[in-house]
Amino acid sequence: MYIIQHSKKLLWFAVILVMVFALNACHNSRILTGKHKALKPEQIIESYHHTDSFPSVASFRFNAEIISDGGAQSANCYIRMYQDSLIWISVRSMSLEGMRAVITPDSVKYIDRINNKYYRGDYSFVAQMSPLLLDFYDVQNLLLGKIMDSPKSDFDKLKPCNDSLFYCLKFEPNNEIRYDTIIRAFDKDYVNRKYLFYPESFFLAGQVFKSMISKETVAIYYGMRKNFDAAFFPEYIRLIISGYQESEIKLDTKNISFGSEFKTPFKIPDKYQAIRF
């Protein structure tokens, strides 16, 4: 039941890692990746955008594992998604549901069945649980293996970096840290980003966020795409947090189904108490 007790972390991890890649900066105008063809950043991004295709309604089943100082425990994670509209999440262990959540672009609803508590409100709840500042579309992109936490205007600012296995692009904001103001560690203006792409397909292989303030790192890696019912999706999603706290989430894709409608039930029991900040 350990993972159920830590299911708040799964709200953004599983809505939504076994390898860490060496990422070394370089300053070439083109990107050299072993035996793969050298390409300019704009060519890589254009090829990546061609992979941006996935059915708008889908139901996922993952085997989930959380690893931290307390050990490693597993659970089943079920996610139903209506793209750009709603994501429904249920995390269960030994057939018992520990948490359920429904998120939309402007709201978050969450049930903690272990502690008989609930939350219904805006994304301030996610801000309390996640080191990254996430909105609905960030969570959706995390799950679908798309670039997150980056305005499209930043794509023009991406620079090449060197990696022996993947095409690698980076974005490093040129902002001076002011120590006389309160700044969140992963404020988007103070996060270095790095993106990895499979050279054969240009699917996203990983995205790494490093705080300029705390030096903490959040890294998300995606397995090779596998054909699930005529749609390609990563075989796994791995997320690693390193820095002041160390933890890892593994989501191994077991099944995906597609359809015009999936049920997304959510009812708060009368006896549950509201979570307040």
matplotlib code that plots the C-alpha trace (Angstrom):
import matplotlib.pyplot as plt

x = [0.0, 3.0, 2.4, -1.2, 0.0, 2.2, -0.5, -0.5, 2.8, 1.2, -1.4, 1.1, 3.6, 1.1, -1.4, 1.4, 12.8, 16.1, 18.6, 20.2, 21.8, 25.0, 24.1, 27.1, 26.8, 28.4, 28.3, 28.2, 25.7, 24.6, 24.1, 26.3, 24.9, 27.2, 26.5, 23.3, 22.9, 23.8, 20.7, 19.9, 17.6, 14.8, 15.0, 14.7, 11.7, 9.9, 10.4, 9.2, 6.0, 5.2, 5.0, 2.3, -0.7, -2.7, -6.4, -8.3, -10.0, -8.1, -8.0, -4.6, -3.6, -0.1, 1.9, 3.2, 6.2, 7.4, 11.0, 12.2, 14.1, 11.2, 11.7, 9.8, 6.2, 3.8, 0.3, -2.0, -2.7, -5.7, -6.0, -8.8, -8.2, -10.3, -7.5, -7.6, -10.6, -10.4, -8.0, -9.4, -7.0, -7.4, -4.5, -5.2, -3.2, -4.5, -7.8, -8.3, -8.4, -6.2, -6.8, -9.0, -8.6, -10.2, -8.4, -9.6, -7.9, -9.3, -10.0, -8.7, -10.8, -9.0, -10.1, -7.7, -9.5, -6.7, -7.2, -10.9, -10.1, -10.8, -9.9, -12.0, -10.6, -7.9, -4.3, -2.9, -3.3, -1.0, 1.5, 1.6, 2.4, 4.7, 8.1, 7.3, 4.6, 2.2, -1.1, -3.5, -1.6, 1.7, 0.2, -1.3, 1.9, 3.9, 1.6, 1.6, 5.3, 5.2, 7.3, 5.9, 6.6, 7.9, 6.1, 6.3, 8.2, 11.0, 11.5, 13.3, 15.7, 16.7, 20.4, 22.2, 23.8, 25.7, 24.5, 25.9, 22.4, 19.9, 19.4, 19.6, 18.3, 18.5, 17.1, 18.8, 17.1, 19.4, 17.8, 19.8, 18.7, 17.6, 18.1, 16.1, 12.8, 11.0, 11.3, 10.0, 12.8, 11.2, 9.9, 9.8, 12.0, 14.8, 14.7, 17.2, 15.6, 17.0, 15.1, 16.1, 14.7, 15.0, 17.1, 15.1, 11.6, 12.0, 9.7, 10.6, 13.0, 13.3, 13.0, 15.1, 14.4, 17.1, 16.4, 18.9, 18.0, 18.1, 20.0, 17.3, 16.5, 13.3, 13.9, 11.3, 12.3, 10.2, 10.7, 10.5, 7.1, 5.0, 2.0, -1.1, -4.3, -3.0, -1.5, 2.1, 2.8, 5.9, 6.5, 7.3, 7.5, 10.2, 10.4, 13.3, 13.6, 17.1, 18.4, 17.2, 14.7, 15.3, 12.5, 11.6, 8.3, 8.0, 4.9, 5.0, 2.3, 0.2, -2.8, -4.4, -7.9, -9.7, -13.3, -15.8, -16.7, -15.2, -16.9, -15.1, -17.0, -16.2, -18.2, -17.0, -18.3, -20.2, -17.9, -14.7, -13.0, -11.8, -8.1, -7.2, -3.9]
y = [0.0, 2.3, 3.6, 4.4, 6.4, 8.4, 8.7, 12.5, 12.4, 10.2, 13.0, 14.7, 12.0, 9.5, 11.8, 10.6, 6.6, 3.3, 5.3, 8.7, 10.2, 12.2, 15.7, 17.7, 21.2, 22.0, 25.1, 23.6, 25.1, 21.5, 18.5, 15.5, 12.3, 9.3, 7.9, 9.9, 12.7, 16.2, 18.4, 22.0, 22.6, 23.8, 20.6, 18.5, 20.5, 20.3, 16.5, 16.2, 18.1, 15.5, 12.9, 14.9, 12.5, 10.5, 9.7, 12.4, 9.9, 7.1, 4.8, 3.7, 1.0, 1.2, -0.8, 1.9, 1.7, 4.4, 4.3, 6.5, 6.3, 4.2, 1.5, 0.4, -0.5, -1.1, -0.3, -0.2, 3.2, 3.8, 7.0, 8.1, 11.1, 13.5, 15.6, 19.3, 18.7, 16.2, 13.6, 11.0, 9.1, 6.1, 4.5, 1.1, -1.5, -5.0, -4.0, -1.2, 2.4, 4.8, 7.9, 9.3, 12.6, 14.5, 17.5, 19.9, 23.0, 25.1, 22.7, 19.9, 17.3, 14.8, 12.1, 10.6, 7.4, 6.4, 9.6, 10.3, 13.7, 15.5, 18.6, 20.6, 23.8, 25.3, 24.3, 25.6, 21.9, 20.7, 23.5, 22.0, 18.5, 19.1, 20.8, 21.9, 24.6, 22.5, 23.3, 20.9, 20.9, 20.2, 17.1, 16.1, 16.5, 14.7, 11.7, 11.7, 12.1, 15.7, 18.7, 20.4, 23.6, 25.5, 28.2, 27.7, 31.0, 29.3, 26.8, 29.5, 29.8, 26.2, 25.4, 22.2, 20.0, 16.8, 13.3, 10.0, 8.4, 11.1, 14.4, 17.0, 20.5, 22.9, 26.2, 28.2, 31.4, 34.4, 35.7, 36.9, 35.4, 38.1, 37.0, 39.9, 38.4, 35.1, 32.8, 29.3, 26.8, 25.7, 29.1, 28.8, 31.9, 30.1, 26.6, 25.1, 22.7, 19.9, 17.8, 14.4, 12.9, 9.4, 9.9, 7.3, 8.6, 12.0, 10.9, 12.6, 10.4, 12.6, 16.1, 17.4, 20.4, 21.8, 24.6, 27.5, 28.3, 25.0, 22.9, 20.2, 18.2, 16.7, 14.3, 12.4, 9.6, 7.8, 4.3, 3.3, 3.7, 0.6, 0.0, -0.1, -0.8, 1.1, 4.1, 4.5, 5.2, 4.8, 1.4, 3.2, 6.6, 7.1, 10.2, 11.0, 13.8, 14.4, 17.1, 17.7, 14.8, 11.6, 9.7, 7.8, 6.8, 4.1, 3.7, 0.6, 0.7, -2.4, -1.5, 1.3, 1.4, 4.0, 5.0, 7.7, 7.7, 6.4, 6.8, 9.2, 8.8, 11.1, 11.4, 12.8, 10.8, 12.9, 11.9, 13.2, 16.3, 19.1, 19.6, 23.3, 25.2]
z = [0.0, 0.0, -3.4, -2.6, 0.4, -2.1, -4.7, -4.6, -6.5, -9.1, -9.8, -12.0, -12.6, -14.1, -15.6, -16.1, -15.5, -15.8, -17.7, -17.4, -20.5, -20.5, -21.8, -22.7, -24.3, -27.6, -29.8, -33.3, -35.8, -36.6, -34.3, -34.7, -33.1, -33.7, -37.2, -37.7, -40.1, -38.9, -38.8, -37.9, -34.9, -37.1, -39.1, -36.0, -34.7, -38.1, -38.2, -34.6, -35.4, -38.1, -35.3, -33.5, -34.2, -31.6, -31.3, -29.3, -27.0, -25.3, -22.3, -20.9, -18.4, -16.8, -14.4, -12.1, -9.7, -7.3, -6.0, -3.2, 0.1, 1.5, -1.0, -4.2, -4.5, -7.4, -8.4, -11.4, -13.0, -15.2, -17.3, -19.6, -21.8, -23.9, -25.5, -24.6, -22.4, -19.6, -18.0, -15.5, -13.3, -10.9, -9.0, -7.4, -5.4, -4.8, -6.3, -3.8, -5.2, -3.3, -5.4, -8.2, -10.0, -12.8, -14.3, -16.9, -18.4, -15.5, -12.6, -10.5, -8.5, -6.3, -3.9, -1.3, -0.3, 2.3, 4.3, 3.4, 1.9, -1.3, -3.2, -5.7, -7.1, -9.3, -10.1, -6.8, -5.7, -8.4, -7.5, -4.0, -5.3, -8.2, -8.4, -11.9, -12.5, -14.6, -16.3, -18.0, -21.3, -19.6, -17.9, -21.2, -23.1, -20.4, -20.8, -24.6, -25.0, -26.3, -25.4, -22.3, -20.4, -23.4, -25.4, -29.1, -29.3, -27.4, -30.3, -32.3, -29.4, -29.2, -29.6, -30.4, -27.8, -28.1, -27.3, -28.6, -29.0, -29.8, -31.4, -28.6, -28.3, -25.4, -24.2, -21.5, -20.4, -20.0, -16.8, -13.8, -10.5, -8.0, -4.5, -3.0, -4.3, -3.7, -6.7, -7.0, -7.8, -11.1, -12.2, -16.0, -16.4, -14.4, -15.9, -18.3, -20.7, -22.8, -25.3, -26.8, -30.0, -31.5, -34.7, -36.7, -36.0, -34.3, -31.5, -28.2, -26.2, -23.2, -21.7, -18.8, -16.7, -14.4, -12.0, -12.2, -8.6, -6.7, -9.2, -8.9, -12.0, -13.3, -16.1, -18.2, -20.6, -23.1, -24.5, -28.1, -29.7, -29.9, -32.0, -29.7, -31.6, -34.7, -32.7, -31.6, -27.9, -25.7, -24.2, -20.9, -19.3, -16.7, -14.5, -12.2, -9.6, -8.3, -6.0, -2.5, -2.9, -4.9, -6.4, -9.5, -11.2, -13.8, -16.0, -18.2, -20.8, -20.7, -22.8, -24.8, -26.2, -28.3, -28.6, -28.9, -25.2, -21.9, -18.5, -16.1, -12.8, -9.9, -6.7, -3.4, -0.4, 2.1, 5.0, 3.3, 4.5, 2.1, 1.6, 2.3, 1.9]

ax = plt.figure().add_subplot(projection="3d")
ax.plot(x, y, z, "-o")
ax.set_aspect("equal")
plt.show()
